[in-house]
Amino acid sequence: MASTYTLNTGIEKPGTGDQSGTWGTTTNTNFDIIDQALHGQAAITISTDTDLVTTNGSQSNGANSVLLLTGTPASAFELRITPTDAEKHYTIKNSTGQTCTVVYKGVTASGSNSVSIPDGVIKSVTGDGGGVPSGVVTELLTSQTDLVNDTTPQLGGNLDTNGNSILFGSSKWSIELDTGDDDLLFKYNGTTVFKVASNGAITSADDVTAFGTP
């Protein structure tokens, strides 16, 4: 009886009575595949659309749980999971300079069946093994907001600066809180230009009223 293989990682299951004298080799390979699937990292150099392959009975880039994408592709690219009936889970860091779209091979990528990973971003994704054309890749941990790439970030509560400054533009302008008297200080290059007192008065740095006192 011929060997069969597990669906998601391609671990070999020898048939009854097969592989007499070679079970050790097969077992060791299977342990390597399991080890790779649990904690393996694959550095993949990207030049264009790239297949992420899981090969039955052997180690392959698609069996790793962490993928580090490098290279210099000329444009956005797809990272295509195959076989398409395998359920997969990856943590992917994109350092290619281009946007990566994770999708099942043969599936036309859309916002509902693939995950877009901008350059410099790390995302955790999972695939449902739905095959072509129905396989879906979705993002995990979406509640962990990426403030750099999120164009509409929203606060769920008050923003506490913990004694730090809020910087603008070239970082020469900043806003700070004077914890001694609760004045809000507007500074340029570290020097206070004007301030807003706790009673609402807006004054210049030398305490001369600049805009009047309410």
Protein Blocks (a to p, Z undefined) as FASTA:
>chain_A
ZZdddfklopacddehiaghilmmmmmmmmmmmmmmmmpccddddfbdcdddddehiacf
klpmbdcdedjdfbdcddddddfkbccddddddfehpacddddehiacdfklcccddehi
acddddehlopakbccddehkllccfklmmbbccfbdcdekhpacdehjlmaccdddfkn
opacddeehiafbdcdfkopacdfkopafkbpZZ
